Amino acid sequence: MYGTLRGALAGRKIAFDRDSFKATVDGRISGIGNTIRIKSIHVHYDLAVPPEAREATERALQLHPQGCPAHQSVKDAIDITWDAALRVGDETITLRGAG
């Protein structure tokens, strides 16, 4: 999903700080012994964009799971969610979405 979002931003010509664009991922597994199952994945993005790119970035965030092949491959088997700390100028906006 990180790569898909990064591509969506680049495709929209949104200037973002490539050095500070980060994603952290948390997952939950269940099972015993050698047989485990991934129950859920949560992706947290942290990125900064210029104020004029706010709306386009919000759209890219909302739509990026639909364009991610990995997400599309596992979405019916694994609960995938995401949130983002979107820094726009001096403001930080928190966005959330289901995968």
C-alpha positions as protocol buffer text, in pm:
chain_id: "A"
residue {
  index: 1
  type: MET
  ca { x: 0 y: 0 z: 0 }
}
residue {
  index: 2
  type: TYR
  ca { x: 292 y: 233 z: 73 }
}
residue {
  index: 3
  type: GLY
  ca { x: 424 y: 201 z: -281 }
}
residue {
  index: 4
  type: THR
  ca { x: 78 y: 244 z: -431 }
}
residue {
  index: 5
  type: LEU
  ca { x: 21 y: 563 z: -230 }
}
residue {
  index: 6
  type: ARG
  ca { x: 364 y: 693 z: -320 }
}
residue {
  index: 7
  type: GLY
  ca { x: 288 y: 630 z: -687 }
}
residue {
  index: 8
  type: ALA
  ca { x: -52 y: 798 z: -657 }
}
residue {
  index: 9
  type: LEU
  ca { x: 110 y: 1109 z: -509 }
}
residue {
  index: 10
  type: ALA
  ca { x: 380 y: 1116 z: -776 }
}
residue {
  index: 11
  type: GLY
  ca { x: 124 y: 1059 z: -1051 }
}
residue {
  index: 12
  type: ARG
  ca { x: -74 y: 1358 z: -927 }
}
residue {
  index: 13
  type: LYS
  ca { x: 249 y: 1561 z: -920 }
}
residue {
  index: 14
  type: ILE
  ca { x: 204 y: 1625 z: -547 }
}
residue {
  index: 15
  type: ALA
  ca { x: 526 y: 1753 z: -394 }
}
residue {
  index: 16
  type: PHE
  ca { x: 584 y: 1554 z: -78 }
}
residue {
  index: 17
  type: ASP
  ca { x: 889 y: 1515 z: 141 }
}
residue {
  index: 18
  type: ARG
  ca { x: 1024 y: 1179 z: 27 }
}
residue {
  index: 19
  type: ASP
  ca { x: 1266 y: 1162 z: 320 }
}
residue {
  index: 20
  type: SER
  ca { x: 999 y: 1202 z: 587 }
}
residue {
  index: 21
  type: PHE
  ca { x: 721 y: 1001 z: 416 }
}
residue {
  index: 22
  type: LYS
  ca { x: 693 y: 698 z: 641 }
}
residue {
  index: 23
  type: ALA
  ca { x: 462 y: 408 z: 701 }
}
residue {
  index: 24
  type: THR
  ca { x: 451 y: 184 z: 1005 }
}
residue {
  index: 25
  type: VAL
  ca { x: 260 y: -140 z: 1002 }
}
residue {
  index: 26
  type: ASP
  ca { x: 102 y: -333 z: 1288 }
}
residue {
  index: 27
  type: GLY
  ca { x: -44 y: -677 z: 1252 }
}
residue {
  index: 28
  type: ARG
  ca { x: -236 y: -926 z: 1461 }
}
residue {
  index: 29
  type: ILE
  ca { x: -188 y: -1298 z: 1425 }
}
residue {
  index: 30
  type: SER
  ca { x: -363 y: -1593 z: 1578 }
}
residue {
  index: 31
  type: GLY
  ca { x: -282 y: -1959 z: 1595 }
}
residue {
  index: 32
  type: ILE
  ca { x: -87 y: -2215 z: 1781 }
}
residue {
  index: 33
  type: GLY
  ca { x: 251 y: -2361 z: 1697 }
}
residue {
  index: 34
  type: ASN
  ca { x: 348 y: -2365 z: 1331 }
}
residue {
  index: 35
  type: THR
  ca { x: -1 y: -2281 z: 1208 }
}
residue {
  index: 36
  type: ILE
  ca { x: -71 y: -1912 z: 1235 }
}
residue {
  index: 37
  type: ARG
  ca { x: -310 y: -1678 z: 1060 }
}
residue {
  index: 38
  type: ILE
  ca { x: -278 y: -1305 z: 997 }
}
residue {
  index: 39
  type: LYS
  ca { x: -598 y: -1157 z: 1140 }
}
residue {
  index: 40
  type: SER
  ca { x: -546 y: -788 z: 1069 }
}
residue {
  index: 41
  type: ILE
  ca { x: -304 y: -531 z: 933 }
}
residue {
  index: 42
  type: HIS
  ca { x: -305 y: -161 z: 1016 }
}
residue {
  index: 43
  type: VAL
  ca { x: -91 y: 86 z: 821 }
}
residue {
  index: 44
  type: HIS
  ca { x: -9 y: 430 z: 965 }
}
residue {
  index: 45
  type: TYR
  ca { x: 123 y: 692 z: 723 }
}
residue {
  index: 46
  type: ASP
  ca { x: 307 y: 1009 z: 817 }
}
residue {
  index: 47
  type: LEU
  ca { x: 357 y: 1259 z: 537 }
}
residue {
  index: 48
  type: ALA
  ca { x: 383 y: 1630 z: 467 }
}
residue {
  index: 49
  type: VAL
  ca { x: 245 y: 1809 z: 161 }
}
residue {
  index: 50
  type: PRO
  ca { x: 205 y: 2173 z: 60 }
}
residue {
  index: 51
  type: PRO
  ca { x: -131 y: 2337 z: 138 }
}
residue {
  index: 52
  type: GLU
  ca { x: -235 y: 2350 z: -228 }
}
residue {
  index: 53
  type: ALA
  ca { x: -206 y: 1969 z: -246 }
}
residue {
  index: 54
  type: ARG
  ca { x: -433 y: 1892 z: 50 }
}
residue {
  index: 55
  type: GLU
  ca { x: -748 y: 1791 z: -140 }
}
residue {
  index: 56
  type: ALA
  ca { x: -563 y: 1581 z: -398 }
}
residue {
  index: 57
  type: THR
  ca { x: -364 y: 1408 z: -123 }
}
residue {
  index: 58
  type: GLU
  ca { x: -680 y: 1329 z: 74 }
}
residue {
  index: 59
  type: ARG
  ca { x: -834 y: 1177 z: -242 }
}
residue {
  index: 60
  type: ALA
  ca { x: -518 y: 974 z: -308 }
}
residue {
  index: 61
  type: LEU
  ca { x: -526 y: 841 z: 48 }
}
residue {
  index: 62
  type: GLN
  ca { x: -893 y: 744 z: 25 }
}
residue {
  index: 63
  type: LEU
  ca { x: -848 y: 568 z: -310 }
}
residue {
  index: 64
  type: HIS
  ca { x: -505 y: 405 z: -279 }
}
residue {
  index: 65
  type: PRO
  ca { x: -624 y: 69 z: -135 }
}
residue {
  index: 66
  type: GLN
  ca { x: -835 y: 12 z: -446 }
}
residue {
  index: 67
  type: GLY
  ca { x: -526 y: 47 z: -665 }
}
residue {
  index: 68
  type: CYS
  ca { x: -299 y: -176 z: -457 }
}
residue {
  index: 69
  type: PRO
  ca { x: -260 y: -528 z: -597 }
}
residue {
  index: 70
  type: ALA
  ca { x: -146 y: -674 z: -263 }
}
residue {
  index: 71
  type: HIS
  ca { x: -443 y: -522 z: -82 }
}
residue {
  index: 72
  type: GLN
  ca { x: -685 y: -644 z: -345 }
}
residue {
  index: 73
  type: SER
  ca { x: -537 y: -994 z: -319 }
}
residue {
  index: 74
  type: VAL
  ca { x: -590 y: -1035 z: 57 }
}
residue {
  index: 75
  type: LYS
  ca { x: -869 y: -791 z: 151 }
}
residue {
  index: 76
  type: ASP
  ca { x: -1133 y: -1063 z: 183 }
}
residue {
  index: 77
  type: ALA
  ca { x: -915 y: -1276 z: 412 }
}
residue {
  index: 78
  type: ILE
  ca { x: -741 y: -1012 z: 626 }
}
residue {
  index: 79
  type: ASP
  ca { x: -891 y: -703 z: 789 }
}
residue {
  index: 80
  type: ILE
  ca { x: -684 y: -411 z: 658 }
}
residue {
  index: 81
  type: THR
  ca { x: -716 y: -56 z: 788 }
}
residue {
  index: 82
  type: TRP
  ca { x: -507 y: 259 z: 759 }
}
residue {
  index: 83
  type: ASP
  ca { x: -473 y: 605 z: 907 }
}
residue {
  index: 84
  type: ALA
  ca { x: -258 y: 902 z: 818 }
}
residue {
  index: 85
  type: ALA
  ca { x: -106 y: 1199 z: 993 }
}
residue {
  index: 86
  type: LEU
  ca { x: -113 y: 1444 z: 704 }
}
residue {
  index: 87
  type: ARG
  ca { x: 92 y: 1754 z: 775 }
}
residue {
  index: 88
  type: VAL
  ca { x: -25 y: 2050 z: 568 }
}
residue {
  index: 89
  type: GLY
  ca { x: 169 y: 2364 z: 655 }
}
residue {
  index: 90
  type: ASP
  ca { x: 133 y: 2414 z: 1032 }
}
residue {
  index: 91
  type: GLU
  ca { x: -173 y: 2188 z: 1054 }
}
residue {
  index: 92
  type: THR
  ca { x: -182 y: 1812 z: 1109 }
}
residue {
  index: 93
  type: ILE
  ca { x: -490 y: 1630 z: 984 }
}
residue {
  index: 94
  type: THR
  ca { x: -572 y: 1275 z: 1084 }
}
residue {
  index: 95
  type: LEU
  ca { x: -745 y: 1064 z: 820 }
}
residue {
  index: 96
  type: ARG
  ca { x: -871 y: 708 z: 862 }
}
residue {
  index: 97
  type: GLY
  ca { x: -996 y: 448 z: 626 }
}
residue {
  index: 98
  type: ALA
  ca { x: -1076 y: 86 z: 593 }
}
residue {
  index: 99
  type: GLY
  ca { x: -856 y: -96 z: 350 }
}
